[in-house]
Amino acid sequence: MDPYVAAGYGVTVVTLGAYALRILRRGRTLARSAPERATVPLAREERR
């Protein structure tokens, strides 16, 4: 395999891995900051 192709795959894998970690950390932070029980009314209940 050409070194440039391998480097391209490597950069892609590292970038996607870093993005996935960032998304997971952000989700965990949001989950911690949310109220204990957040209720969202359903569309059917809103019409009543």
mmCIF entry with sequence, helices, sheets and N, C-alpha, C, O atoms, coordinates in Angstrom:
data_MODEL
# 
_entry.id   MODEL 
# 
_entity.id                         1 
_entity.type                       polymer 
_entity.pdbx_number_of_molecules   1 
# 
_entity_poly.entity_id                      1 
_entity_poly.type                           'polypeptide(L)' 
_entity_poly.nstd_linkage                   no 
_entity_poly.nstd_monomer                   no 
_entity_poly.pdbx_seq_one_letter_code       MDPYVAAGYGVTVVTLGAYALRILRRGRTLARSAPERATVPLAREERR 
_entity_poly.pdbx_seq_one_letter_code_can   MDPYVAAGYGVTVVTLGAYALRILRRGRTLARSAPERATVPLAREERR 
_entity_poly.pdbx_strand_id                 A 
# 
loop_
_entity_poly_seq.entity_id 
_entity_poly_seq.num 
_entity_poly_seq.mon_id 
_entity_poly_seq.hetero 
1 1  MET n 
1 2  ASP n 
1 3  PRO n 
1 4  TYR n 
1 5  VAL n 
1 6  ALA n 
1 7  ALA n 
1 8  GLY n 
1 9  TYR n 
1 10 GLY n 
1 11 VAL n 
1 12 THR n 
1 13 VAL n 
1 14 VAL n 
1 15 THR n 
1 16 LEU n 
1 17 GLY n 
1 18 ALA n 
1 19 TYR n 
1 20 ALA n 
1 21 LEU n 
1 22 ARG n 
1 23 ILE n 
1 24 LEU n 
1 25 ARG n 
1 26 ARG n 
1 27 GLY n 
1 28 ARG n 
1 29 THR n 
1 30 LEU n 
1 31 ALA n 
1 32 ARG n 
1 33 SER n 
1 34 ALA n 
1 35 PRO n 
1 36 GLU n 
1 37 ARG n 
1 38 ALA n 
1 39 THR n 
1 40 VAL n 
1 41 PRO n 
1 42 LEU n 
1 43 ALA n 
1 44 ARG n 
1 45 GLU n 
1 46 GLU n 
1 47 ARG n 
1 48 ARG n 
# 
_struct_asym.id          A 
_struct_asym.entity_id   1 
# 
loop_
_struct_conf.conf_type_id 
_struct_conf.id 
_struct_conf.pdbx_PDB_helix_id 
_struct_conf.beg_label_comp_id 
_struct_conf.beg_label_asym_id 
_struct_conf.beg_label_seq_id 
_struct_conf.pdbx_beg_PDB_ins_code 
_struct_conf.end_label_comp_id 
_struct_conf.end_label_asym_id 
_struct_conf.end_label_seq_id 
_struct_conf.pdbx_end_PDB_ins_code 
_struct_conf.beg_auth_comp_id 
_struct_conf.beg_auth_asym_id 
_struct_conf.beg_auth_seq_id 
_struct_conf.end_auth_comp_id 
_struct_conf.end_auth_asym_id 
_struct_conf.end_auth_seq_id 
_struct_conf.pdbx_PDB_helix_class 
_struct_conf.details 
_struct_conf.pdbx_PDB_helix_length 
HELX_P HELX_P1 AA1 PRO A 3  ? SER A 33 ? PRO A 3  SER A 33 1 ? 31 
HELX_P HELX_P2 AA2 ALA A 43 ? ARG A 47 ? ALA A 43 ARG A 47 1 ? 5  
# 
_struct_conf_type.id          HELX_P 
_struct_conf_type.criteria    ? 
_struct_conf_type.reference   ? 
# 
loop_
_atom_site.group_PDB 
_atom_site.id 
_atom_site.type_symbol 
_atom_site.label_atom_id 
_atom_site.label_alt_id 
_atom_site.label_comp_id 
_atom_site.label_asym_id 
_atom_site.label_entity_id 
_atom_site.label_seq_id 
_atom_site.pdbx_PDB_ins_code 
_atom_site.Cartn_x 
_atom_site.Cartn_y 
_atom_site.Cartn_z 
_atom_site.occupancy 
_atom_site.B_iso_or_equiv 
_atom_site.pdbx_formal_charge 
_atom_site.auth_seq_id 
_atom_site.auth_comp_id 
_atom_site.auth_asym_id 
_atom_site.auth_atom_id 
_atom_site.pdbx_PDB_model_num 
ATOM 1   N N  . MET A 1 1  ? 0.857   -1.179 0.000  1.00 0.00 ? 1  MET A N  1 
ATOM 2   C CA . MET A 1 1  ? 0.000   0.000  0.000  1.00 0.00 ? 1  MET A CA 1 
ATOM 3   C C  . MET A 1 1  ? 0.898   1.236  0.000  1.00 0.00 ? 1  MET A C  1 
ATOM 4   O O  . MET A 1 1  ? 1.900   1.316  0.711  1.00 0.00 ? 1  MET A O  1 
ATOM 5   N N  . ASP A 1 2  ? 0.501   2.171  -0.811 1.00 0.00 ? 2  ASP A N  1 
ATOM 6   C CA . ASP A 1 2  ? 1.234   3.426  -0.913 1.00 0.00 ? 2  ASP A CA 1 
ATOM 7   C C  . ASP A 1 2  ? 1.197   4.158  0.429  1.00 0.00 ? 2  ASP A C  1 
ATOM 8   O O  . ASP A 1 2  ? 0.142   4.216  1.062  1.00 0.00 ? 2  ASP A O  1 
ATOM 9   N N  . PRO A 1 3  ? 2.316   4.715  0.875  1.00 0.00 ? 3  PRO A N  1 
ATOM 10  C CA . PRO A 1 3  ? 2.347   5.405  2.174  1.00 0.00 ? 3  PRO A CA 1 
ATOM 11  C C  . PRO A 1 3  ? 1.356   6.570  2.265  1.00 0.00 ? 3  PRO A C  1 
ATOM 12  O O  . PRO A 1 3  ? 0.823   6.854  3.337  1.00 0.00 ? 3  PRO A O  1 
ATOM 13  N N  . TYR A 1 4  ? 1.116   7.231  1.152  1.00 0.00 ? 4  TYR A N  1 
ATOM 14  C CA . TYR A 1 4  ? 0.173   8.350  1.173  1.00 0.00 ? 4  TYR A CA 1 
ATOM 15  C C  . TYR A 1 4  ? -1.264  7.864  1.381  1.00 0.00 ? 4  TYR A C  1 
ATOM 16  O O  . TYR A 1 4  ? -2.058  8.513  2.062  1.00 0.00 ? 4  TYR A O  1 
ATOM 17  N N  . VAL A 1 5  ? -1.582  6.719  0.788  1.00 0.00 ? 5  VAL A N  1 
ATOM 18  C CA . VAL A 1 5  ? -2.916  6.138  0.976  1.00 0.00 ? 5  VAL A CA 1 
ATOM 19  C C  . VAL A 1 5  ? -3.076  5.699  2.427  1.00 0.00 ? 5  VAL A C  1 
ATOM 20  O O  . VAL A 1 5  ? -4.113  5.944  3.043  1.00 0.00 ? 5  VAL A O  1 
ATOM 21  N N  . ALA A 1 6  ? -2.048  5.049  2.972  1.00 0.00 ? 6  ALA A N  1 
ATOM 22  C CA . ALA A 1 6  ? -2.087  4.622  4.372  1.00 0.00 ? 6  ALA A CA 1 
ATOM 23  C C  . ALA A 1 6  ? -2.222  5.834  5.295  1.00 0.00 ? 6  ALA A C  1 
ATOM 24  O O  . ALA A 1 6  ? -2.972  5.793  6.270  1.00 0.00 ? 6  ALA A O  1 
ATOM 25  N N  . ALA A 1 7  ? -1.503  6.900  4.990  1.00 0.00 ? 7  ALA A N  1 
ATOM 26  C CA . ALA A 1 7  ? -1.597  8.117  5.801  1.00 0.00 ? 7  ALA A CA 1 
ATOM 27  C C  . ALA A 1 7  ? -2.999  8.714  5.708  1.00 0.00 ? 7  ALA A C  1 
ATOM 28  O O  . ALA A 1 7  ? -3.536  9.205  6.701  1.00 0.00 ? 7  ALA A O  1 
ATOM 29  N N  . GLY A 1 8  ? -3.581  8.671  4.533  1.00 0.00 ? 8  GLY A N  1 
ATOM 30  C CA . GLY A 1 8  ? -4.946  9.177  4.360  1.00 0.00 ? 8  GLY A CA 1 
ATOM 31  C C  . GLY A 1 8  ? -5.940  8.389  5.194  1.00 0.00 ? 8  GLY A C  1 
ATOM 32  O O  . GLY A 1 8  ? -6.811  8.965  5.846  1.00 0.00 ? 8  GLY A O  1 
ATOM 33  N N  . TYR A 1 9  ? -5.807  7.056  5.171  1.00 0.00 ? 9  TYR A N  1 
ATOM 34  C CA . TYR A 1 9  ? -6.676  6.225  6.011  1.00 0.00 ? 9  TYR A CA 1 
ATOM 35  C C  . TYR A 1 9  ? -6.431  6.509  7.491  1.00 0.00 ? 9  TYR A C  1 
ATOM 36  O O  . TYR A 1 9  ? -7.374  6.580  8.279  1.00 0.00 ? 9  TYR A O  1 
ATOM 37  N N  . GLY A 1 10 ? -5.177  6.669  7.858  1.00 0.00 ? 10 GLY A N  1 
ATOM 38  C CA . GLY A 1 10 ? -4.846  6.947  9.253  1.00 0.00 ? 10 GLY A CA 1 
ATOM 39  C C  . GLY A 1 10 ? -5.449  8.252  9.737  1.00 0.00 ? 10 GLY A C  1 
ATOM 40  O O  . GLY A 1 10 ? -6.017  8.312  10.828 1.00 0.00 ? 10 GLY A O  1 
ATOM 41  N N  . VAL A 1 11 ? -5.330  9.287  8.938  1.00 0.00 ? 11 VAL A N  1 
ATOM 42  C CA . VAL A 1 11 ? -5.897  10.588 9.301  1.00 0.00 ? 11 VAL A CA 1 
ATOM 43  C C  . VAL A 1 11 ? -7.414  10.482 9.422  1.00 0.00 ? 11 VAL A C  1 
ATOM 44  O O  . VAL A 1 11 ? -8.011  11.061 10.330 1.00 0.00 ? 11 VAL A O  1 
ATOM 45  N N  . THR A 1 12 ? -8.031  9.744  8.509  1.00 0.00 ? 12 THR A N  1 
ATOM 46  C CA . THR A 1 12 ? -9.486  9.574  8.544  1.00 0.00 ? 12 THR A CA 1 
ATOM 47  C C  . THR A 1 12 ? -9.923  8.853  9.808  1.00 0.00 ? 12 THR A C  1 
ATOM 48  O O  . THR A 1 12 ? -10.874 9.275  10.466 1.00 0.00 ? 12 THR A O  1 
ATOM 49  N N  . VAL A 1 13 ? -9.238  7.767  10.153 1.00 0.00 ? 13 VAL A N  1 
ATOM 50  C CA . VAL A 1 13 ? -9.595  6.990  11.346 1.00 0.00 ? 13 VAL A CA 1 
ATOM 51  C C  . VAL A 1 13 ? -9.413  7.831  12.607 1.00 0.00 ? 13 VAL A C  1 
ATOM 52  O O  . VAL A 1 13 ? -10.271 7.816  13.490 1.00 0.00 ? 13 VAL A O  1 
ATOM 53  N N  . VAL A 1 14 ? -8.316  8.555  12.698 1.00 0.00 ? 14 VAL A N  1 
ATOM 54  C CA . VAL A 1 14 ? -8.060  9.390  13.875 1.00 0.00 ? 14 VAL A CA 1 
ATOM 55  C C  . VAL A 1 14 ? -9.104  10.502 13.980 1.00 0.00 ? 14 VAL A C  1 
ATOM 56  O O  . VAL A 1 14 ? -9.600  10.785 15.071 1.00 0.00 ? 14 VAL A O  1 
ATOM 57  N N  . THR A 1 15 ? -9.435  11.124 12.870 1.00 0.00 ? 15 THR A N  1 
ATOM 58  C CA . THR A 1 15 ? -10.425 12.203 12.879 1.00 0.00 ? 15 THR A CA 1 
ATOM 59  C C  . THR A 1 15 ? -11.795 11.690 13.304 1.00 0.00 ? 15 THR A C  1 
ATOM 60  O O  . THR A 1 15 ? -12.456 12.305 14.140 1.00 0.00 ? 15 THR A O  1 
ATOM 61  N N  . LEU A 1 16 ? -12.228 10.562 12.731 1.00 0.00 ? 16 LEU A N  1 
ATOM 62  C CA . LEU A 1 16 ? -13.528 10.001 13.102 1.00 0.00 ? 16 LEU A CA 1 
ATOM 63  C C  . LEU A 1 16 ? -13.545 9.540  14.555 1.00 0.00 ? 16 LEU A C  1 
ATOM 64  O O  . LEU A 1 16 ? -14.557 9.691  15.239 1.00 0.00 ? 16 LEU A O  1 
ATOM 65  N N  . GLY A 1 17 ? -12.439 8.982  15.030 1.00 0.00 ? 17 GLY A N  1 
ATOM 66  C CA . GLY A 1 17 ? -12.356 8.567  16.429 1.00 0.00 ? 17 GLY A CA 1 
ATOM 67  C C  . GLY A 1 17 ? -12.451 9.749  17.379 1.00 0.00 ? 17 GLY A C  1 
ATOM 68  O O  . GLY A 1 17 ? -13.145 9.684  18.394 1.00 0.00 ? 17 GLY A O  1 
ATOM 69  N N  . ALA A 1 18 ? -11.758 10.820 17.054 1.00 0.00 ? 18 ALA A N  1 
ATOM 70  C CA . ALA A 1 18 ? -11.811 12.020 17.896 1.00 0.00 ? 18 ALA A CA 1 
ATOM 71  C C  . ALA A 1 18 ? -13.211 12.619 17.894 1.00 0.00 ? 18 ALA A C  1 
ATOM 72  O O  . ALA A 1 18 ? -13.696 13.075 18.929 1.00 0.00 ? 18 ALA A O  1 
ATOM 73  N N  . TYR A 1 19 ? -13.859 12.618 16.734 1.00 0.00 ? 19 TYR A N  1 
ATOM 74  C CA . TYR A 1 19 ? -15.220 13.145 16.644 1.00 0.00 ? 19 TYR A CA 1 
ATOM 75  C C  . TYR A 1 19 ? -16.186 12.291 17.465 1.00 0.00 ? 19 TYR A C  1 
ATOM 76  O O  . TYR A 1 19 ? -17.056 12.828 18.150 1.00 0.00 ? 19 TYR A O  1 
ATOM 77  N N  . ALA A 1 20 ? -16.040 10.972 17.399 1.00 0.00 ? 20 ALA A N  1 
ATOM 78  C CA . ALA A 1 20 ? -16.912 10.077 18.173 1.00 0.00 ? 20 ALA A CA 1 
ATOM 79  C C  . ALA A 1 20 ? -16.729 10.307 19.669 1.00 0.00 ? 20 ALA A C  1 
ATOM 80  O O  . ALA A 1 20 ? -17.711 10.353 20.410 1.00 0.00 ? 20 ALA A O  1 
ATOM 81  N N  . LEU A 1 21 ? -15.492 10.449 20.119 1.00 0.00 ? 21 LEU A N  1 
ATOM 82  C CA . LEU A 1 21 ? -15.246 10.727 21.535 1.00 0.00 ? 21 LEU A CA 1 
ATOM 83  C C  . LEU A 1 21 ? -15.859 12.057 21.956 1.00 0.00 ? 21 LEU A C  1 
ATOM 84  O O  . LEU A 1 21 ? -16.429 12.173 23.041 1.00 0.00 ? 21 LEU A O  1 
ATOM 85  N N  . ARG A 1 22 ? -15.740 13.039 21.107 1.00 0.00 ? 22 ARG A N  1 
ATOM 86  C CA . ARG A 1 22 ? -16.307 14.359 21.415 1.00 0.00 ? 22 ARG A CA 1 
ATOM 87  C C  . ARG A 1 22 ? -17.827 14.273 21.553 1.00 0.00 ? 22 ARG A C  1 
ATOM 88  O O  . ARG A 1 22 ? -18.403 14.864 22.467 1.00 0.00 ? 22 ARG A O  1 
ATOM 89  N N  . ILE A 1 23 ? -18.470 13.546 20.656 1.00 0.00 ? 23 ILE A N  1 
ATOM 90  C CA . ILE A 1 23 ? -19.927 13.398 20.702 1.00 0.00 ? 23 ILE A CA 1 
ATOM 91  C C  . ILE A 1 23 ? -20.344 12.643 21.959 1.00 0.00 ? 23 ILE A C  1 
ATOM 92  O O  . ILE A 1 23 ? -21.314 13.025 22.615 1.00 0.00 ? 23 ILE A O  1 
ATOM 93  N N  . LEU A 1 24 ? -19.623 11.572 22.305 1.00 0.00 ? 24 LEU A N  1 
ATOM 94  C CA . LEU A 1 24 ? -19.952 10.809 23.513 1.00 0.00 ? 24 LEU A CA 1 
ATOM 95  C C  . LEU A 1 24 ? -19.803 11.666 24.764 1.00 0.00 ? 24 LEU A C  1 
ATOM 96  O O  . LEU A 1 24 ? -20.666 11.645 25.641 1.00 0.00 ? 24 LEU A O  1 
ATOM 97  N N  . ARG A 1 25 ? -18.716 12.412 24.845 1.00 0.00 ? 25 ARG A N  1 
ATOM 98  C CA . ARG A 1 25 ? -18.503 13.274 26.014 1.00 0.00 ? 25 ARG A CA 1 
ATOM 99  C C  . ARG A 1 25 ? -19.579 14.343 26.106 1.00 0.00 ? 25 ARG A C  1 
ATOM 100 O O  . ARG A 1 25 ? -20.061 14.651 27.196 1.00 0.00 ? 25 ARG A O  1 
ATOM 101 N N  . ARG A 1 26 ? -19.956 14.910 24.969 1.00 0.00 ? 26 ARG A N  1 
ATOM 102 C CA . ARG A 1 26 ? -20.996 15.943 24.965 1.00 0.00 ? 26 ARG A CA 1 
ATOM 103 C C  . ARG A 1 26 ? -22.335 15.351 25.409 1.00 0.00 ? 26 ARG A C  1 
ATOM 104 O O  . ARG A 1 26 ? -23.072 15.984 26.165 1.00 0.00 ? 26 ARG A O  1 
ATOM 105 N N  . GLY A 1 27 ? -22.646 14.159 24.950 1.00 0.00 ? 27 GLY A N  1 
ATOM 106 C CA . GLY A 1 27 ? -23.885 13.502 25.355 1.00 0.00 ? 27 GLY A CA 1 
ATOM 107 C C  . GLY A 1 27 ? -23.924 13.223 26.840 1.00 0.00 ? 27 GLY A C  1 
ATOM 108 O O  . GLY A 1 27 ? -24.954 13.411 27.486 1.00 0.00 ? 27 GLY A O  1 
ATOM 109 N N  . ARG A 1 28 ? -22.810 12.776 27.381 1.00 0.00 ? 28 ARG A N  1 
ATOM 110 C CA . ARG A 1 28 ? -22.747 12.505 28.823 1.00 0.00 ? 28 ARG A CA 1 
ATOM 111 C C  . ARG A 1 28 ? -22.890 13.791 29.625 1.00 0.00 ? 28 ARG A C  1 
ATOM 112 O O  . ARG A 1 28 ? -23.540 13.806 30.670 1.00 0.00 ? 28 ARG A O  1 
ATOM 113 N N  . THR A 1 29 ? -22.283 14.870 29.137 1.00 0.00 ? 29 THR A N  1 
ATOM 114 C CA . THR A 1 29 ? -22.399 16.161 29.818 1.00 0.00 ? 29 THR A CA 1 
ATOM 115 C C  . THR A 1 29 ? -23.843 16.647 29.802 1.00 0.00 ? 29 THR A C  1 
ATOM 116 O O  . THR A 1 29 ? -24.350 17.138 30.810 1.00 0.00 ? 29 THR A O  1 
ATOM 117 N N  . LEU A 1 30 ? -24.498 16.508 28.662 1.00 0.00 ? 30 LEU A N  1 
ATOM 118 C CA . LEU A 1 30 ? -25.896 16.929 28.568 1.00 0.00 ? 30 LEU A CA 1 
ATOM 119 C C  . LEU A 1 30 ? -26.789 16.066 29.449 1.00 0.00 ? 30 LEU A C  1 
ATOM 120 O O  . LEU A 1 30 ? -27.734 16.569 30.058 1.00 0.00 ? 30 LEU A O  1 
ATOM 121 N N  . ALA A 1 31 ? -26.496 14.778 29.521 1.00 0.00 ? 31 ALA A N  1 
ATOM 122 C CA . ALA A 1 31 ? -27.303 13.881 30.351 1.00 0.00 ? 31 ALA A CA 1 
ATOM 123 C C  . ALA A 1 31 ? -27.171 14.255 31.827 1.00 0.00 ? 31 ALA A C  1 
ATOM 124 O O  . ALA A 1 31 ? -28.146 14.189 32.575 1.00 0.00 ? 31 ALA A O  1 
ATOM 125 N N  . ARG A 1 32 ? -25.977 14.644 32.242 1.00 0.00 ? 32 ARG A N  1 
ATOM 126 C CA . ARG A 1 32 ? -25.772 15.044 33.637 1.00 0.00 ? 32 ARG A CA 1 
ATOM 127 C C  . ARG A 1 32 ? -26.481 16.357 33.955 1.00 0.00 ? 32 ARG A C  1 
ATOM 128 O O  . ARG A 1 32 ? -26.961 16.548 35.072 1.00 0.00 ? 32 ARG A O  1 
ATOM 129 N N  . SER A 1 33 ? -26.548 17.260 32.980 1.00 0.00 ? 33 SER A N  1 
ATOM 130 C CA . SER A 1 33 ? -27.139 18.571 33.232 1.00 0.00 ? 33 SER A CA 1 
ATOM 131 C C  . SER A 1 33 ? -28.660 18.571 33.093 1.00 0.00 ? 33 SER A C  1 
ATOM 132 O O  . SER A 1 33 ? -29.310 19.537 33.492 1.00 0.00 ? 33 SER A O  1 
ATOM 133 N N  . ALA A 1 34 ? -29.236 17.512 32.540 1.00 0.00 ? 34 ALA A N  1 
ATOM 134 C CA . ALA A 1 34 ? -30.693 17.440 32.372 1.00 0.00 ? 34 ALA A CA 1 
ATOM 135 C C  . ALA A 1 34 ? -31.359 17.191 33.714 1.00 0.00 ? 34 ALA A C  1 
ATOM 136 O O  . ALA A 1 34 ? -30.757 16.595 34.607 1.00 0.00 ? 34 ALA A O  1 
ATOM 137 N N  . PRO A 1 35 ? -32.594 17.641 33.862 1.00 0.00 ? 35 PRO A N  1 
ATOM 138 C CA . PRO A 1 35 ? -33.318 17.355 35.110 1.00 0.00 ? 35 PRO A CA 1 
ATOM 139 C C  . PRO A 1 35 ? -33.504 15.852 35.298 1.00 0.00 ? 35 PRO A C  1 
ATOM 140 O O  . PRO A 1 35 ? -33.400 15.079 34.346 1.00 0.00 ? 35 PRO A O  1 
ATOM 141 N N  . GLU A 1 36 ? -33.778 15.453 36.524 1.00 0.00 ? 36 GLU A N  1 
ATOM 142 C CA . GLU A 1 36 ? -33.946 14.025 36.830 1.00 0.00 ? 36 GLU A CA 1 
ATOM 143 C C  . GLU A 1 36 ? -34.942 13.360 35.893 1.00 0.00 ? 36 GLU A C  1 
ATOM 144 O O  . GLU A 1 36 ? -34.642 12.336 35.279 1.00 0.00 ? 36 GLU A O  1 
ATOM 145 N N  . ARG A 1 37 ? -36.115 13.941 35.788 1.00 0.00 ? 37 ARG A N  1 
ATOM 146 C CA . ARG A 1 37 ? -37.134 13.357 34.918 1.00 0.00 ? 37 ARG A CA 1 
ATOM 147 C C  . ARG A 1 37 ? -37.712 14.470 34.055 1.00 0.00 ? 37 ARG A C  1 
ATOM 148 O O  . ARG A 1 37 ? -38.545 15.257 34.505 1.00 0.00 ? 37 ARG A O  1 
ATOM 149 N N  . ALA A 1 38 ? -37.268 14.522 32.841 1.00 0.00 ? 38 ALA A N  1 
ATOM 150 C CA . ALA A 1 38 ? -37.780 15.521 31.915 1.00 0.00 ? 38 ALA A CA 1 
ATOM 151 C C  . ALA A 1 38 ? -38.922 14.900 31.124 1.00 0.00 ? 38 ALA A C  1 
ATOM 152 O O  . ALA A 1 38 ? -38.733 13.893 30.442 1.00 0.00 ? 38 ALA A O  1 
ATOM 153 N N  . THR A 1 39 ? -40.087 15.488 31.213 1.00 0.00 ? 39 THR A N  1 
ATOM 154 C CA . THR A 1 39 ? -41.230 14.952 30.481 1.00 0.00 ? 39 THR A CA 1 
ATOM 155 C C  . THR A 1 39 ? -41.546 15.863 29.315 1.00 0.00 ? 39 THR A C  1 
ATOM 156 O O  . THR A 1 39 ? -41.586 17.086 29.449 1.00 0.00 ? 39 THR A O  1 
ATOM 157 N N  . VAL A 1 40 ? -41.765 15.253 28.186 1.00 0.00 ? 40 VAL A N  1 
ATOM 158 C CA . VAL A 1 40 ? -42.119 15.986 26.983 1.00 0.00 ? 40 VAL A CA 1 
ATOM 159 C C  . VAL A 1 40 ? -43.524 15.560 26.604 1.00 0.00 ? 40 VAL A C  1 
ATOM 160 O O  . VAL A 1 40 ? -43.769 14.367 26.423 1.00 0.00 ? 40 VAL A O  1 
ATOM 161 N N  . PRO A 1 41 ? -44.456 16.499 26.478 1.00 0.00 ? 41 PRO A N  1 
ATOM 162 C CA . PRO A 1 41 ? -45.821 16.110 26.120 1.00 0.00 ? 41 PRO A CA 1 
ATOM 163 C C  . PRO A 1 41 ? -45.869 15.500 24.727 1.00 0.00 ? 41 PRO A C  1 
ATOM 164 O O  . PRO A 1 41 ? -45.173 15.949 23.816 1.00 0.00 ? 41 PRO A O  1 
ATOM 165 N N  . LEU A 1 42 ? -46.677 14.498 24.576 1.00 0.00 ? 42 LEU A N  1 
ATOM 166 C CA . LEU A 1 42 ? -46.843 13.864 23.277 1.00 0.00 ? 42 LEU A CA 1 
ATOM 167 C C  . LEU A 1 42 ? -47.742 14.717 22.397 1.00 0.00 ? 42 LEU A C  1 
ATOM 168 O O  . LEU A 1 42 ? -48.527 15.524 22.895 1.00 0.00 ? 42 LEU A O  1 
ATOM 169 N N  . ALA A 1 43 ? -47.628 14.539 21.109 1.00 0.00 ? 43 ALA A N  1 
ATOM 170 C CA . ALA A 1 43 ? -48.404 15.339 20.163 1.00 0.00 ? 43 ALA A CA 1 
ATOM 171 C C  . ALA A 1 43 ? -49.902 15.134 20.381 1.00 0.00 ? 43 ALA A C  1 
ATOM 172 O O  . ALA A 1 43 ? -50.674 16.086 20.272 1.00 0.00 ? 43 ALA A O  1 
ATOM 173 N N  . ARG A 1 44 ? -50.321 13.913 20.683 1.00 0.00 ? 44 ARG A N  1 
ATOM 174 C CA . ARG A 1 44 ? -51.745 13.640 20.891 1.00 0.00 ? 44 ARG A CA 1 
ATOM 175 C C  . ARG A 1 44 ? -52.271 14.388 22.116 1.00 0.00 ? 44 ARG A C  1 
ATOM 176 O O  . ARG A 1 44 ? -53.393 14.895 22.100 1.00 0.00 ? 44 ARG A O  1 
ATOM 177 N N  . GLU A 1 45 ? -51.470 14.457 23.167 1.00 0.00 ? 45 GLU A N  1 
ATOM 178 C CA . GLU A 1 45 ? -51.905 15.119 24.389 1.00 0.00 ? 45 GLU A CA 1 
ATOM 179 C C  . GLU A 1 45 ? -52.000 16.627 24.208 1.00 0.00 ? 45 GLU A C  1 
ATOM 180 O O  . GLU A 1 45 ? -52.801 17.280 24.878 1.00 0.00 ? 45 GLU A O  1 
ATOM 181 N N  . GLU A 1 46 ? -51.202 17.182 23.321 1.00 0.00 ? 46 GLU A N  1 
ATOM 182 C CA . GLU A 1 46 ? -51.223 18.622 23.099 1.00 0.00 ? 46 GLU A CA 1 
ATOM 183 C C  . GLU A 1 46 ? -52.523 19.063 22.444 1.00 0.00 ? 46 GLU A C  1 
ATOM 184 O O  . GLU A 1 46 ? -52.980 20.181 22.683 1.00 0.00 ? 46 GLU A O  1 
ATOM 185 N N  . ARG A 1 47 ? -53.134 18.207 21.619 1.00 0.00 ? 47 ARG A N  1 
ATOM 186 C CA . ARG A 1 47 ? -54.350 18.571 20.896 1.00 0.00 ? 47 ARG A CA 1 
ATOM 187 C C  . ARG A 1 47 ? -55.584 18.573 21.789 1.00 0.00 ? 47 ARG A C  1 
ATOM 188 O O  . ARG A 1 47 ? -56.577 19.220 21.458 1.00 0.00 ? 47 ARG A O  1 
ATOM 189 N N  . ARG A 1 48 ? -55.542 17.872 22.901 1.00 0.00 ? 48 ARG A N  1 
ATOM 190 C CA . ARG A 1 48 ? -56.721 17.748 23.761 1.00 0.00 ? 48 ARG A CA 1 
ATOM 191 C C  . ARG A 1 48 ? -57.068 19.026 24.446 1.00 0.00 ? 48 ARG A C  1 
ATOM 192 O O  . ARG A 1 48 ? -58.037 19.078 25.204 1.00 0.00 ? 48 ARG A O  1 
# 
